[in-house]
Amino acid sequence: MKLQDPKNETQRMLKTLPAHADWDDLMYQIYVRKKNAAGLRDSAAGRVVTSPQIRRSLRVGVGAPATPRKLVRSRRAAYESGESATLTMDQLAKAIRRR
């Protein structure tokens, strides 16, 4: 998918929104488009994480029970200590490489 000029892309979005759309609808469309573009750039640059790598990082194997409580607790503890509540692709890749 070719990335278009933001001005032209915004005009295209406006045409596709329903007549009763509000500012939040437009902002959501812009947000989703921006995240998609960032993902495409990461993919083109080779910054991808495979499903097996993600499973290893979460220590969830095929048939093994998932432990969402541990994940929630670790993310809550990280958040409360002032860390970011989410991981960037680079942080996730580093965490996977360390294991």
C-alpha positions in Angstrom: 0.0 0.0 0.0 1.5 3.3 -1.1 1.5 6.1 1.5 -0.3 9.1 0.2 0.1 12.8 0.9 -1.6 13.6 4.3 -3.6 16.5 2.8 -5.0 14.3 0.0 -5.6 11.4 2.4 -7.5 13.7 4.8 -9.7 14.9 2.0 -10.4 11.3 1.0 -11.4 10.5 4.7 -13.7 13.5 4.8 -15.6 12.2 1.8 -16.0 8.8 3.3 -17.3 10.0 6.7 -21.1 10.0 7.1 -22.9 13.4 7.1 -23.6 13.1 10.9 -19.9 12.6 11.8 -18.3 14.7 14.4 -14.8 15.8 15.2 -14.1 12.6 17.2 -15.0 10.5 14.2 -12.5 12.4 12.1 -9.8 12.3 14.7 -10.3 8.5 15.1 -9.9 8.0 11.4 -6.7 10.1 11.4 -5.4 8.2 14.4 -6.0 4.8 12.8 -4.5 6.0 9.5 -1.4 7.3 11.3 -1.0 4.0 13.2 -1.4 2.0 10.0 1.3 4.1 8.3 3.7 3.6 11.2 3.1 -0.2 11.1 3.7 -0.3 7.3 7.0 1.7 7.8 8.1 -0.7 10.6 7.3 -3.7 8.4 9.2 -2.3 5.4 12.2 -1.6 7.6 12.1 -5.2 8.9 11.0 -4.3 12.4 8.6 -7.1 12.8 8.0 -9.7 15.6 6.8 -13.2 14.7 4.0 -15.0 16.5 6.4 -17.6 18.0 8.6 -14.7 19.3 5.6 -13.1 21.0 4.6 -16.4 22.5 8.1 -17.0 23.9 8.1 -13.5 25.3 4.8 -14.1 27.1 5.9 -17.7 28.0 2.8 -19.1 26.5 3.3 -22.2 24.4 0.9 -24.2 22.3 -1.4 -26.0 24.7 0.1 -24.2 27.8 -2.3 -22.2 30.0 -2.0 -18.5 29.5 -1.2 -16.5 32.6 -3.0 -13.2 32.1 -2.9 -12.3 35.8 0.9 -12.3 35.8 0.9 -10.1 32.7 -1.6 -7.7 34.2 0.3 -7.6 37.5 3.7 -6.9 35.8 2.2 -4.2 33.6 0.4 -2.6 36.6 3.6 -2.7 38.6 5.5 -1.1 35.7 2.9 1.6 35.3 2.8 2.4 39.0 6.6 2.7 39.1 6.5 5.3 36.4 7.3 3.2 33.4 5.3 3.4 30.2 2.2 1.2 30.3 2.9 0.0 26.7 5.9 -1.3 24.9 7.3 0.1 21.6 8.3 -2.4 18.9 11.9 -1.8 19.8 11.3 -2.5 23.5 9.4 -5.7 22.6 12.1 -6.9 20.3 14.8 -6.3 22.9 12.8 -8.2 25.5 12.5 -11.1 23.1 16.2 -11.1 22.2 17.1 -11.2 25.9 15.3 -14.5 26.5 
